[in-house]
Amino acid sequence: MAAITKLYTLCSLLMASLFAYSASVQLNDPDWYFWFPLYLGACVVNLVIWAVSSKAIKQVAEAALWLGIFLFVKVTAESASGFLSLDLSERVIREKVGSGLVIISMLLQLAASKSSSAKALPQQSYYPTSVKYGMAVLVGFSFGLPFVFFVVQKVK
């Protein structure tokens, strides 16, 4: 397995775990029927798309992408804090960040599945640099933002 594939696989598994956790905490939310399928779909795609390239998984990724876009627009319109706010103490900001993470993850997963199926030999996986490092940056941001907000900012 190439180093590119190991990094991509690790990042996909980390994002899958984040989305699985996000799905599990949505069940007590008043509008869980939007957020649970979004995070569950993103979890499934990140969990299996690097190992199994099938039309059904790509359709789940596209559905999660469009649901994420819809919910991102919805919560951005609801937010009085502004488009660029990252104040995670507000529910709509957490929802905006979560739907944004799903959108970026699904775009990267779909780009990886296209490039992998188009350019790879059967025994190799080829991922463009943008996908490899995009997933790494996404993991860093998605795990780093809550740490910075809840640990560093709340200590001050």
C-alpha positions in Angstrom: 0.0 0.0 0.0 1.4 3.4 -1.0 2.0 6.1 1.5 -0.6 8.2 -0.2 -3.2 5.5 0.4 -2.2 5.1 4.1 -2.6 8.8 4.8 -5.9 9.0 2.9 -7.2 5.8 4.6 -6.3 7.1 8.1 -7.9 10.5 7.4 -11.1 8.8 6.1 -11.3 6.6 9.2 -10.8 9.5 11.5 -13.5 11.5 9.7 -15.8 8.4 9.8 -15.3 8.3 13.6 -16.1 12.0 13.9 -19.2 11.7 11.8 -20.3 8.6 13.8 -20.0 10.5 17.0 -21.9 13.4 15.5 -24.7 11.1 14.4 -25.0 9.6 17.8 -25.5 12.9 19.6 -28.2 14.0 17.1 -30.9 11.7 18.5 -32.0 14.1 21.2 -32.1 17.1 18.7 -35.6 18.5 17.7 -34.6 18.2 14.0 -32.7 15.0 14.2 -34.3 13.7 11.0 -32.1 16.2 9.0 -28.8 15.8 10.9 -28.8 12.0 11.7 -28.9 10.9 8.0 -26.4 13.6 7.1 -23.8 12.4 9.6 -24.6 8.7 9.2 -24.2 9.0 5.4 -20.9 10.8 5.7 -19.7 8.2 8.2 -20.6 5.3 5.9 -19.0 7.0 2.9 -15.8 7.8 4.8 -15.7 4.3 6.2 -16.0 2.3 3.0 -15.3 4.5 -0.1 -11.5 4.1 0.1 -11.9 0.3 0.2 -15.0 -0.3 -2.0 -15.7 1.8 -5.1 -19.3 1.2 -6.0 -22.1 3.1 -7.6 -24.3 2.9 -4.4 -21.6 4.4 -2.2 -21.1 7.2 -4.7 -24.8 7.9 -4.6 -24.8 8.0 -0.8 -21.9 10.5 -1.1 -23.8 12.6 -3.5 -26.9 12.5 -1.4 -24.9 13.5 1.7 -23.3 16.3 -0.3 -26.6 17.8 -1.4 -28.2 17.4 2.1 -25.1 19.0 3.5 -25.4 22.0 1.1 -29.1 22.3 1.9 -28.5 22.3 5.7 -25.5 24.7 5.4 -27.6 27.2 3.6 -30.4 26.7 6.1 -28.3 27.3 9.2 -26.3 30.1 7.6 -29.6 31.9 6.9 -30.7 31.3 10.5 -27.4 32.5 12.0 -27.3 36.0 13.4 -23.6 35.7 14.3 -22.3 36.1 10.7 -21.0 33.8 8.1 -17.5 33.4 9.4 -18.2 33.0 13.1 -16.7 29.9 14.7 -18.2 30.4 18.2 -19.1 26.8 19.0 -21.2 27.8 22.0 -24.1 28.6 19.5 -26.1 25.7 18.1 -26.4 27.2 14.6 -22.7 27.7 14.4 -22.0 24.1 15.4 -24.5 23.0 12.8 -22.9 25.2 10.1 -19.5 23.8 10.9 -20.8 20.3 10.9 -22.5 20.6 7.6 -19.5 22.4 6.1 -17.3 19.5 7.2 -19.6 17.0 5.5 -19.6 19.0 2.3 -15.9 19.2 2.1 -15.5 15.6 3.0 -17.9 14.4 0.4 -16.3 16.6 -2.3 -12.9 15.1 -1.4 -14.3 11.6 -1.3 -16.0 12.0 -4.7 -12.9 13.5 -6.2 -10.8 10.6 -4.9 -13.3 8.0 -6.3 -13.2 9.7 -9.7 -9.5 9.9 -9.9 -8.9 6.5 -8.4 -11.2 4.8 -10.9 -10.0 6.8 -13.9 -6.2 6.7 -13.5 -5.4 3.8 -11.3 -4.2 0.4 -12.2 -6.3 -2.4 -10.7 -3.8 -3.0 -7.9 -3.0 0.6 -7.2 -4.8 3.6 -5.8 -4.0 7.0 -7.1 -5.2 10.1 -5.3 -4.3 13.6 -6.3 -2.2 15.7 -3.9 -5.2 18.0 -3.3 -7.3 15.0 -2.1 -4.5 13.6 0.1 -3.6 16.8 1.8 -7.2 18.1 1.7 -8.3 15.2 3.8 -5.3 15.7 6.2 -6.2 19.4 6.6 -9.9 18.6 7.1 -9.0 16.1 9.9 -6.7 18.7 11.5 -9.4 21.4 11.4 -12.2 19.2 12.5 -10.4 17.8 15.5 -8.4 21.0 16.2 -11.3 23.5 16.2 -13.2 21.9 19.2 -9.9 21.5 21.1 -9.0 25.2 20.6 -12.5 26.4 21.4 -13.4 24.2 24.4 -9.9 23.9 25.9 -7.9 27.0 25.0 -10.6 29.6 24.7 -12.6 28.5 27.8 -9.5 28.5 30.0 -9.0 32.2 29.4 
